[in-house]
Amino acid sequence: MPELREEGICTFIQGTVRILNLPELSNTGQYRWDYLYLGADLDR
């Protein structure tokens, strides 16, 4: 994804991804830290 490189969020070098700005990557991907929370009764 060239946009991530252009915005300084990630680099891709020789098959390796390096995340330079994790908060901005989360914003770009619209990721929420709690979206996988299943609750105590399901999280076993």
MOPAC internal coordinates of N, CA, C and O (Angstrom, degrees):
PM7 1SCF
backbone

  N    0.0000 0     0.00 0     0.00 0    0    0    0
  C    1.4434 1     0.00 0     0.00 0    1    0    0
  C    1.5221 1   109.37 1     0.00 0    2    1    0
  O    1.2310 1   120.61 1   -75.29 1    3    2    1
  N    1.2808 1   116.44 1   104.71 1    3    2    1
  C    1.4647 1   119.38 1  -178.11 1    5    3    2
  C    1.5284 1   113.31 1   -62.97 1    6    5    3
  O    1.2310 1   120.09 1   153.33 1    7    6    5
  N    1.3374 1   117.43 1   -26.67 1    7    6    5
  C    1.4660 1   119.79 1  -179.24 1    9    7    6
  C    1.5297 1   110.88 1   -62.37 1   10    9    7
  O    1.2310 1   120.50 1   140.70 1   11   10    9
  N    1.3198 1   116.65 1   -39.30 1   11   10    9
  C    1.4622 1   120.03 1  -179.68 1   13   11   10
  C    1.5185 1   110.96 1   -66.26 1   14   13   11
  O    1.2310 1   120.41 1   142.51 1   15   14   13
  N    1.3167 1   116.82 1   -37.49 1   15   14   13
  C    1.4761 1   120.02 1   175.95 1   17   15   14
  C    1.5184 1   110.80 1   -67.63 1   18   17   15
  O    1.2310 1   120.83 1   133.55 1   19   18   17
  N    1.3248 1   116.02 1   -46.45 1   19   18   17
  C    1.4629 1   120.85 1  -177.57 1   21   19   18
  C    1.5273 1   111.98 1   -61.44 1   22   21   19
  O    1.2310 1   120.65 1   145.11 1   23   22   21
  N    1.3285 1   116.37 1   -34.89 1   23   22   21
  C    1.4602 1   120.28 1  -178.82 1   25   23   22
  C    1.5239 1   112.50 1   -87.47 1   26   25   23
  O    1.2310 1   120.01 1  -179.15 1   27   26   25
  N    1.3314 1   117.59 1     0.85 1   27   26   25
  C    1.4595 1   121.24 1   177.40 1   29   27   26
  C    1.5174 1   113.83 1    73.29 1   30   29   27
  O    1.2310 1   120.77 1  -156.28 1   31   30   29
  N    1.3241 1   116.13 1    23.72 1   31   30   29
  C    1.4605 1   120.62 1  -178.58 1   33   31   30
  C    1.5231 1   110.81 1   -85.71 1   34   33   31
  O    1.2310 1   120.20 1   137.74 1   35   34   33
  N    1.3317 1   117.22 1   -42.26 1   35   34   33
  C    1.4610 1   122.54 1  -177.96 1   37   35   34
  C    1.5237 1   109.81 1  -141.15 1   38   37   35
  O    1.2310 1   121.49 1   -19.78 1   39   38   37
  N    1.3228 1   114.75 1   160.22 1   39   38   37
  C    1.4536 1   120.91 1   167.81 1   41   39   38
  C    1.5199 1   107.98 1  -124.40 1   42   41   39
  O    1.2310 1   120.53 1   -27.86 1   43   42   41
  N    1.3178 1   116.59 1   152.14 1   43   42   41
  C    1.4571 1   123.55 1   177.63 1   45   43   42
  C    1.5186 1   107.09 1  -127.57 1   46   45   43
  O    1.2310 1   120.19 1   -71.15 1   47   46   45
  N    1.3044 1   117.24 1   108.85 1   47   46   45
  C    1.4593 1   121.61 1  -177.47 1   49   47   46
  C    1.5246 1   108.87 1  -132.85 1   50   49   47
  O    1.2310 1   120.53 1   -58.06 1   51   50   49
  N    1.3097 1   116.60 1   121.94 1   51   50   49
  C    1.4621 1   123.68 1   176.78 1   53   51   50
  C    1.5229 1   112.20 1    48.83 1   54   53   51
  O    1.2310 1   120.26 1  -132.98 1   55   54   53
  N    1.3185 1   117.11 1    47.02 1   55   54   53
  C    1.4556 1   122.21 1   176.95 1   57   55   54
  C    1.5212 1   115.37 1    78.38 1   58   57   55
  O    1.2310 1   120.33 1  -173.38 1   59   58   57
  N    1.3294 1   116.97 1     6.62 1   59   58   57
  C    1.4625 1   121.15 1   179.94 1   61   59   58
  C    1.5241 1   109.76 1  -111.64 1   62   61   59
  O    1.2310 1   120.79 1   -47.79 1   63   62   61
  N    1.3235 1   116.09 1   132.21 1   63   62   61
  C    1.4589 1   121.65 1   175.87 1   65   63   62
  C    1.5198 1   107.86 1   -99.11 1   66   65   63
  O    1.2310 1   120.62 1   -50.64 1   67   66   65
  N    1.3074 1   116.42 1   129.36 1   67   66   65
  C    1.4620 1   121.72 1   176.14 1   69   67   66
  C    1.5225 1   107.77 1  -119.74 1   70   69   67
  O    1.2310 1   120.97 1   -59.57 1   71   70   69
  N    1.3189 1   115.74 1   120.43 1   71   70   69
  C    1.4661 1   121.01 1   179.90 1   73   71   70
  C    1.5209 1   108.02 1   -87.05 1   74   73   71
  O    1.2310 1   121.15 1   -58.10 1   75   74   73
  N    1.3134 1   115.40 1   121.90 1   75   74   73
  C    1.4622 1   121.82 1  -177.84 1   77   75   74
  C    1.5229 1   112.28 1   -98.94 1   78   77   75
  O    1.2310 1   120.43 1   154.22 1   79   78   77
  N    1.3245 1   116.78 1   -25.78 1   79   78   77
  C    1.4585 1   120.95 1  -175.87 1   81   79   78
  C    1.5370 1   108.77 1  -143.18 1   82   81   79
  O    1.2310 1   120.74 1   -94.54 1   83   82   81
  N    1.3329 1   116.19 1    85.46 1   83   82   81
  C    1.4611 1   121.15 1  -176.48 1   85   83   82
  C    1.5275 1   113.19 1   -61.95 1   86   85   83
  O    1.2310 1   118.65 1   136.58 1   87   86   85
  N    1.3239 1   120.18 1   -43.42 1   87   86   85
  C    1.4718 1   118.39 1   178.27 1   89   87   86
  C    1.5321 1   112.86 1   -59.37 1   90   89   87
  O    1.2310 1   120.23 1   139.51 1   91   90   89
  N    1.3096 1   117.17 1   -40.49 1   91   90   89
  C    1.4607 1   119.44 1  -179.75 1   93   91   90
  C    1.5297 1   111.37 1   -71.66 1   94   93   91
  O    1.2310 1   120.05 1   146.45 1   95   94   93
  N    1.3296 1   117.51 1   -33.55 1   95   94   93
  C    1.4580 1   120.43 1   174.63 1   97   95   94
  C    1.5263 1   110.12 1   -62.42 1   98   97   95
  O    1.2310 1   120.29 1   137.72 1   99   98   97
  N    1.3209 1   117.05 1   -42.28 1   99   98   97
  C    1.4621 1   121.31 1   177.32 1  101   99   98
  C    1.5226 1   111.28 1   -62.11 1  102  101   99
  O    1.2310 1   120.44 1   137.16 1  103  102  101
  N    1.3200 1   116.76 1   -42.84 1  103  102  101
  C    1.4679 1   120.74 1   178.50 1  105  103  102
  C    1.5194 1   111.41 1   -64.01 1  106  105  103
  O    1.2310 1   120.60 1   135.73 1  107  106  105
  N    1.3173 1   116.46 1   -44.27 1  107  106  105
  C    1.4568 1   121.19 1  -178.52 1  109  107  106
  C    1.5228 1   110.88 1   -62.99 1  110  109  107
  O    1.2310 1   120.45 1   139.12 1  111  110  109
  N    1.3245 1   116.75 1   -40.88 1  111  110  109
  C    1.4549 1   121.11 1  -179.98 1  113  111  110
  C    1.5105 1   113.63 1   -85.06 1  114  113  111
  O    1.2310 1   120.20 1  -179.24 1  115  114  113
  N    1.3283 1   117.23 1     0.76 1  115  114  113
  C    1.4602 1   123.43 1  -178.41 1  117  115  114
  C    1.5257 1   110.96 1    54.59 1  118  117  115
  O    1.2310 1   121.14 1  -140.59 1  119  118  117
  N    1.3202 1   115.42 1    39.41 1  119  118  117
  C    1.4539 1   122.41 1  -178.97 1  121  119  118
  C    1.5188 1   110.48 1   -82.27 1  122  121  119
  O    1.2310 1   120.95 1   -40.79 1  123  122  121
  N    1.3273 1   115.79 1   139.21 1  123  122  121
  C    1.4674 1   121.92 1   173.86 1  125  123  122
  C    1.5144 1   107.85 1  -117.92 1  126  125  123
  O    1.2310 1   120.08 1   -49.51 1  127  126  125
  N    1.3211 1   117.46 1   130.49 1  127  126  125
  C    1.4598 1   122.58 1  -177.26 1  129  127  126
  C    1.5239 1   112.00 1   -61.41 1  130  129  127
  O    1.2310 1   119.89 1   151.93 1  131  130  129
  N    1.3182 1   117.82 1   -28.07 1  131  130  129
  C    1.4546 1   120.33 1  -175.72 1  133  131  130
  C    1.5305 1   114.40 1   -97.08 1  134  133  131
  O    1.2310 1   119.56 1  -173.07 1  135  134  133
  N    1.3074 1   118.45 1     6.93 1  135  134  133
  C    1.4540 1   118.84 1  -173.40 1  137  135  134
  C    1.5291 1   113.38 1   -69.38 1  138  137  135
  O    1.2310 1   119.21 1   158.35 1  139  138  137
  N    1.3167 1   119.11 1   -21.65 1  139  138  137
  C    1.4573 1   121.43 1   178.42 1  141  139  138
  C    1.5189 1   112.88 1   -93.77 1  142  141  139
  O    1.2310 1   119.75 1  -179.51 1  143  142  141
  N    1.3071 1   118.08 1     0.49 1  143  142  141
  C    1.4583 1   120.66 1  -178.65 1  145  143  142
  C    1.5437 1   108.71 1   -66.45 1  146  145  143
  O    1.2310 1   121.58 1   -56.53 1  147  146  145
  N    1.3133 1   114.58 1   123.47 1  147  146  145
  C    1.4587 1   119.31 1  -176.17 1  149  147  146
  C    1.5113 1   113.96 1  -103.09 1  150  149  147
  O    1.2310 1   119.95 1   167.92 1  151  150  149
  N    1.3093 1   117.69 1   -12.08 1  151  150  149
  C    1.4546 1   120.96 1  -176.37 1  153  151  150
  C    1.5148 1   109.69 1    93.34 1  154  153  151
  O    1.2310 1   121.02 1   -21.69 1  155  154  153
  N    1.3118 1   115.65 1   158.31 1  155  154  153
  C    1.4725 1   121.59 1  -174.48 1  157  155  154
  C    1.5223 1   112.17 1   -62.62 1  158  157  155
  O    1.2310 1   119.61 1   143.16 1  159  158  157
  N    1.3257 1   118.36 1   -36.84 1  159  158  157
  C    1.4603 1   119.72 1  -176.54 1  161  159  158
  C    1.5282 1   113.05 1   -73.34 1  162  161  159
  O    1.2310 1   119.35 1   155.79 1  163  162  161
  N    1.3273 1   118.85 1   -24.21 1  163  162  161
  C    1.4705 1   121.76 1   179.20 1  165  163  162
  C    1.5170 1   113.45 1  -102.35 1  166  165  163
  O    1.2310 1   119.68 1   162.87 1  167  166  165
  N    1.3093 1   118.21 1   -17.13 1  167  166  165
  C    1.4623 1   122.80 1  -174.77 1  169  167  166
  C    1.5339 1   110.36 1   -90.52 1  170  169  167
  O    1.2310 1   120.76 1  -107.48 1  171  170  169
  N    1.3153 1   116.15 1    72.52 1  171  170  169
  C    1.4783 1   121.10 1  -178.65 1  173  171  170
  C    1.4947 1   111.37 1  -123.34 1  174  173  171
  O    1.2310 1   120.10 1   180.00 1  175  174  173

